């Protein structure tokens, strides 16, 4: 399973969730899960992910104080602006930004209205996409268990109705989330409309 997590750019917890939801084929041997390589996506990551701290600095639009780091930061922004598919490049770069949990819930309005959640992706009004059947946003790791318990959220076994992105302990996400973060969250849906909107938002963020 660690190899599958590395290929997908996900945490071991997220890989276990995908196995439980039937999205990845795997069998248990002793205490280890062996993931069927044929069930892994055939589209490779476009780039090695940034470290968590570098990814969040890039998403927040914070130019580093160190001259060499600032030069790389500006170079990446130019590369993103010139890329024909900037949304997939951005998603690869910032894959380390936090866990993405696909959950099942019912009262989606209450989920989005909860102050512990910073709406993003399909639930952010700036996306301009109707998502009455999906709630999405960022929740701190310290709030996650209580948030899921209060809204009776369970791992999705089919298409999720709630997508929760879990903040790293060093980051505090508040609404409205940065445009590049919104774009990356939309890109992770791998659907035509969110992808197109992610591309537009990247252009706006870099203008």
Protein Blocks (a to p, Z undefined) as FASTA:
>chain_A
ZZmmmmnopafklmmmmmmnopagcddehjbccddfklpcfbdcfbdcddfklmmmmmno
pacfblklmmmmmmmmmmmmmpmblmlmmmmmmmmnoccdddddfblmlmmmpmkbcceh
jllmklopacfkbccddddfklmmmmmmmnopacdfbdcfbdcddddfkbccdddddfkl
mmmmmmmnopaklmmmmmmmmmmmmZZ
